[in-house]
C-alpha cells in the first residue's frame, strides 16, 4: 500500500483556508496582570489593538509559527521567546472570524516574568503591555480602542480563565516569577490573577505543604521593604501538579435584599 497521495484524490475539491496562530502572553507588572498587545499596521483592522500572531508558513509547525510571530511582532529577543511557557489554548474556527478568507487560528497562552517594554515589528506598528485585570477587557487610552481586532477579545478571556484555573492544580504560578522569589512574590501572582486577597499564613502553609512546589534557596534572605525580617528565597521545585490543590477562595455572598 502506497503512503503517498491516494489515486484519484483531488485536493482542489475542498475549500482552501489558512491556519494562523494567536498568542495571549501574560505577565505581572506593578502588581497587576498585563497582556501583550500589538497595534496592527496593516488592514484589516489597521490601527486596532490585537494579540500578537500571524499565519503558519508551509514548512513550520504551529508551535514554531507562534514563537516566530511573537519575536517578529514584539522585538523580544530569542532567549526570552525560547524561555516562554507556551500552552495551546484551543482552536477558533468561526467562518467569519477573519474578513480576508477562512482562517482557523490555533491560540496559545504564554506566561513570563516582567520584561521591558516590547517594540513593534513585522506587521505590528507598535507593541505594549496592557493592564488585563482579573476580569473585563484590557485598559486602553481611549474608549474606542477597547475592542480587540478579530475575535481576540474572546481568545483573551478564554486564556485568562484557563490560567486562573490552572493556578489551582498546577505549579504554573512560578512561571510568572523570577528565577528566585519570595513567598510574598508568589502570593502576589495568585492575588493578581485571581483578583482576590489571600491570607498570608494560610497561603504560606499550603505552598510549603505541597510536595515539590517550591525549593528553598541556600542564600541570605532578601529584604523586601518595611520593618519585617528579610524573606527567604525560593525557586520552582520539580513538581508540575499541586497535591493537594491550592483552591481559590469562593466569591463573597451577595448581600441579602432588604426586607
Residue pairs with C-beta under 8 A, 6 or more apart in sequence:
15 102
16 101
16 102
17 101
17 102
17 103
17 104
18 55
18 56
18 101
18 102
18 103
18 104
19 55
19 56
19 62
19 103
19 104
19 105
19 106
20 53
20 54
20 55
20 56
20 98
20 103
20 104
20 105
20 106
21 53
21 54
21 56
21 62
21 65
21 66
21 69
21 105
21 106
21 107
21 108
22 51
22 52
22 53
22 92
22 105
22 106
22 107
22 108
22 150
22 152
22 155
23 36
23 51
23 52
23 53
23 66
23 69
23 70
23 86
23 107
23 108
23 109
23 110
24 35
24 51
24 89
24 107
24 108
24 109
24 110
24 155
24 156
24 159
24 160
25 35
25 36
25 51
25 52
25 70
25 84
25 109
25 110
25 111
25 112
26 33
26 34
26 35
26 36
26 109
26 110
26 111
26 112
26 132
26 159
26 160
26 163
26 176
27 33
27 34
27 36
27 111
27 112
27 113
27 114
27 115
27 129
27 176
28 34
28 113
28 114
28 176
28 188
28 189
28 192
28 193
29 114
29 129
31 188
31 192
32 131
32 132
32 133
32 192
33 131
33 132
33 133
33 134
33 160
33 192
33 193
34 129
34 130
34 131
34 132
35 51
35 129
35 130
35 132
35 138
35 156
36 51
36 52
36 74
36 118
36 127
36 128
36 129
36 130
37 49
37 50
37 51
37 52
37 127
37 128
37 129
37 130
37 138
37 148
38 49
38 50
38 51
38 52
38 73
38 74
38 120
38 124
38 125
38 126
38 127
39 47
39 48
39 49
39 50
39 120
39 124
39 125
39 126
39 127
39 128
40 46
40 47
40 48
40 49
40 50
40 123
40 124
40 125
40 149
41 120
41 123
41 124
41 125
42 123
44 98
44 99
44 100
44 149
45 149
45 150
47 125
48 145
48 147
48 148
48 149
49 130
49 138
49 140
49 145
49 148
49 149
50 148
50 149
50 150
50 152
51 107
51 148
51 152
51 155
51 156
52 69
52 70
52 73
52 74
52 124
52 127
53 66
53 69
53 73
53 105
54 65
54 69
54 72
54 73
54 122
54 123
55 65
55 103
56 62
56 65
56 106
57 65
60 68
62 88
62 106
63 86
66 86
66 106
66 108
67 81
67 82
67 84
67 86
69 122
70 76
70 81
70 84
70 110
71 77
71 78
71 81
72 121
72 122
73 120
73 121
73 122
73 123
73 124
73 127
74 118
74 119
74 120
74 121
74 124
74 127
75 118
75 119
75 120
75 121
75 127
76 115
76 118
80 112
80 115
83 112
84 110
84 111
84 112
85 110
85 111
85 112
85 172
85 175
86 108
86 109
86 110
87 108
87 109
87 110
87 162
88 106
88 107
88 108
89 107
89 108
89 109
89 155
89 158
89 159
89 162
90 107
90 158
91 104
91 105
91 106
91 107
92 104
92 105
92 107
92 151
92 154
92 155
93 104
94 151
95 102
97 103
97 105
97 150
97 151
98 150
105 150
105 155
107 155
107 158
107 159
109 159
109 162
109 163
111 163
111 172
111 175
111 176
112 175
112 176
113 175
113 176
113 177
113 178
117 128
117 129
118 127
118 128
118 129
119 126
119 127
120 126
120 127
121 127
130 138
130 139
130 140
131 138
131 139
132 138
132 156
132 160
133 139
133 195
134 160
134 164
134 192
134 193
134 194
134 195
135 195
137 146
137 147
137 148
137 153
137 156
138 146
138 148
138 156
140 146
147 153
148 156
163 172
163 193
164 193
164 194
164 248
166 172
167 173
167 189
167 190
167 193
167 194
167 246
167 248
168 242
168 245
168 246
168 247
168 248
169 241
169 242
169 245
170 240
170 241
170 242
171 212
171 213
171 236
171 237
171 239
171 240
171 241
171 242
173 186
173 189
173 190
173 193
174 181
174 186
174 213
174 214
174 235
174 236
176 189
176 193
177 185
177 186
177 189
177 236
178 185
179 235
180 217
180 219
180 233
180 234
180 235
181 233
181 234
181 235
182 222
182 224
182 231
182 232
182 233
182 234
183 203
183 204
183 207
183 214
183 231
183 232
183 234
184 200
184 224
184 231
186 207
186 214
186 234
187 198
187 200
187 203
187 204
190 198
190 203
190 246
190 248
191 197
191 198
194 248
196 248
196 249
198 249
203 246
206 244
206 246
207 213
207 214
207 246
208 214
209 244
210 239
210 242
210 243
210 244
210 246
211 237
211 239
211 243
212 237
212 238
212 239
213 237
213 239
213 242
214 234
214 235
214 236
214 237
215 234
215 235
215 236
215 237
215 238
216 232
216 233
216 234
217 232
217 233
217 234
217 235
219 233
220 230
221 229
221 230
221 231
221 232
221 233
222 230
222 231
222 233
223 230
223 231
224 230
224 231
